[in-house]
């Protein structure tokens, strides 16, 4: 999978790892910024004078724009050095975080999140394909696991630390901290990434041709279902914990537990996907289904909800890396286009999940969101099981 025509490939096994770390830092910073509103939902909504459901649309807007960014980045940057593309997208993230920190109302905040969404979708679309060009083919699974470890670490930061610091300092100050992280990410990528020519000449029609290959459309559809179910629940997890009458510090600790379990799940999946990819795809969906249905059914349980939340975090930790590994295996000749399809499917699912969760939480409650998410995950797990042979 390495590209020997690029400067990076010549000494990939020895010189590529700092560059891989810089990509992992970009993943961490982007995902942290993406989900900070979910952990700061109540204070942000209170200050801006909007409901939890309305505030949750900060996640929806980001996801919709990430969907567009994921589709557009490969064809629009077909002739541009990937190093410059990644650094530019990190700069767009920096601008977005600064605007959010200063936003006087919801509309300005949502406008700022448009930039973050474009940066997020564009970065994710080329991240996996770029990473496997920086190391040897034997080291590619380890490198992919490293960059995807940025997702659970970001969940820990956004969910646990973000919630705690938001209560201690204020949500605007948290976004200023995210801006500093964005600036450090830009600098790290500029210093560590080598010049990288585009892997293929991409186009929107090329994405459609990849999607039409046997089994790809079905797999992408399952991705949409799984991530919709997850993010419908996750966006309103803080609301759910507040409905359990838990205090601010306890909520921060529970969210931290979710993030730590998420990180462990990523590490475990990284060890398993090489030989047991299909089983990882199925069992992560089943575990999330069980956890979400339990949360939706247990009522006012206080901290008794913790085991289900930890199980949920553990299972989701293996989900992004396993599906991204799947796409690199089924379309090894079109990894950038495949990555664009995966990121677009995930961002579509985040938008659908946040929007669906917002409707349910405003018309019912957060427990209803968890129950609906569990039912949707049941459908996704059933589709994965019936299609297991096609998804290998």
Secondary structure, DSSP 4 states (H G I P E B T S, - for coil): ---TTSHHHHTHHHHSHHHHHHHHHHHHHHHHHHHHHHHSHHHHHHHHT--HHHHTHHHHHHHHHHHHHHHHHHHHTTTS-HHHHHHHHHHHHHHHHHHHHH-SSHHHHHHHHHHHHHHHHHHHHHHHHHHHHHS-GGGHHHHHHHHHHHHHHHHIIIIIIHHHHHHHT-HHHHHHHHHHHHHHHHHHHHHHPPP---SS---HHHHHHHHTSTTHHHHHHHHHHHHHHHHHHHTTHHHHHHHTT--HHHHHHHHHHHHHHHHHHHHHHHHHHHHHHHHHHHHHHHHHHHHHHHHHHS-S-GGGGHHHHHHHHHHHHTHHHHHHHHHHHHTTT-HHHHHHHHHHHHHHHHHHHHHHHHHHHHHS-HHHHHHHHHHHHHHHHHHHHHTHHHH-
